[in-house]
Amino acid sequence: MQAITTTYHGSTNTRGAYWSAQSESGRRAKADRWTEDHGRNEPADASRRAVLALCRKLGWTVTLIEGATRSGYAYVFYEPIGSPAVQDGVRILDGHGNRVV
């Protein structure tokens, strides 16, 4: 199993701000550009979109637990004993076990 970390990349003169997700194996994915007026302006939402993009890229169907770090967010695999396997897509739970995606 691998942890996934996300990082916010601020805007430059030539590129808008965005979030990226990276697995422990070094595979990466980016979320779409993130701006305050994007409609979904929560940083956690943009971080989750980057994680979903990475999981799609890697073909993973998993349940992840989300937590905050100093530089972004971290996601770890969560499969309690006896829980049904995720059949399609990715589920993201907050630290209390509530589904956020």
C-alpha positions as CSV (number, residue, x, y, z in Angstrom):
1,M,0.0,0.0,0.0
2,Q,1.1,3.6,-0.7
3,A,0.2,6.9,0.8
4,I,-0.8,9.8,-1.5
5,T,0.3,13.3,-0.7
6,T,-1.0,16.5,-2.3
7,T,0.7,19.9,-2.7
8,Y,-0.6,23.3,-3.6
9,H,1.3,25.1,-6.3
10,G,0.8,28.8,-6.4
11,S,0.3,30.8,-9.6
12,T,3.1,32.3,-11.6
13,N,3.2,34.9,-14.3
14,T,2.5,32.1,-16.9
15,R,0.6,29.5,-15.0
16,G,-2.5,29.4,-12.7
17,A,-2.5,27.8,-9.3
18,Y,-3.1,24.1,-9.1
19,W,-2.9,21.1,-6.8
20,S,-0.9,17.9,-7.5
21,A,-1.1,14.5,-6.1
22,Q,1.8,12.1,-5.8
23,S,1.9,8.4,-4.7
24,E,4.9,7.0,-2.7
25,S,6.0,5.3,-5.9
26,G,6.5,8.7,-7.5
27,R,3.5,8.7,-9.9
28,R,1.9,12.1,-10.2
29,A,-1.3,13.8,-11.4
30,K,-2.6,17.3,-11.4
31,A,-6.1,18.7,-10.6
32,D,-7.6,21.3,-12.9
33,R,-6.5,24.9,-12.3
34,W,-7.8,26.2,-9.0
35,T,-9.0,29.7,-8.4
36,E,-10.9,31.4,-5.6
37,D,-13.9,31.9,-8.0
38,H,-13.9,28.4,-9.3
39,G,-17.2,27.6,-7.5
40,R,-15.6,24.8,-5.5
41,N,-13.2,27.1,-3.7
42,E,-12.3,24.8,-0.8
43,P,-8.6,23.8,-0.9
44,A,-9.6,20.3,0.2
45,D,-12.0,19.9,-2.8
46,A,-9.1,20.8,-5.2
47,S,-6.8,18.4,-3.3
48,R,-9.4,15.6,-3.6
49,R,-9.8,16.2,-7.4
50,A,-6.0,15.7,-7.8
51,V,-6.2,12.5,-5.8
52,L,-9.1,11.3,-7.9
53,A,-7.2,12.1,-11.1
54,L,-4.2,10.1,-9.8
55,C,-6.3,7.1,-8.8
56,R,-8.0,7.1,-12.2
57,K,-4.6,7.3,-13.9
58,L,-3.3,4.3,-11.9
59,G,-6.6,2.3,-12.2
60,W,-7.1,2.1,-8.4
61,T,-10.5,1.4,-6.9
62,V,-10.0,2.1,-3.2
63,T,-11.2,3.8,0.0
64,L,-8.9,6.5,1.3
65,I,-8.8,8.3,4.6
66,E,-7.9,12.0,4.4
67,G,-5.8,14.0,6.8
68,A,-4.0,17.4,6.7
69,T,-0.3,18.0,6.8
70,R,1.9,21.2,6.9
71,S,2.2,21.3,3.2
72,G,-1.1,19.9,2.0
73,Y,-3.1,16.8,2.5
74,A,-2.3,13.1,2.9
75,Y,-4.5,10.1,1.9
76,V,-4.0,6.5,3.1
77,F,-5.7,3.3,2.1
78,Y,-8.5,2.2,4.4
79,E,-10.0,-1.3,4.2
80,P,-11.3,-2.5,7.6
81,I,-11.6,-6.2,8.1
82,G,-14.9,-7.5,6.8
83,S,-15.7,-4.4,4.8
84,P,-17.1,-4.8,1.2
85,A,-14.5,-4.1,-1.5
86,V,-15.0,-0.9,-3.5
87,Q,-16.4,-2.1,-6.9
88,D,-15.8,1.0,-8.9
89,G,-14.3,4.4,-8.4
90,V,-12.7,5.9,-5.3
91,R,-14.2,6.7,-1.9
92,I,-12.5,9.4,0.3
93,L,-13.4,9.5,4.0
94,D,-12.5,12.3,6.5
95,G,-10.8,11.5,9.7
96,H,-14.1,10.7,11.3
97,G,-15.1,8.1,8.7
98,N,-17.6,10.3,7.0
99,R,-17.7,10.1,3.2
100,V,-16.6,13.3,1.4
101,V,-16.2,11.9,-2.1
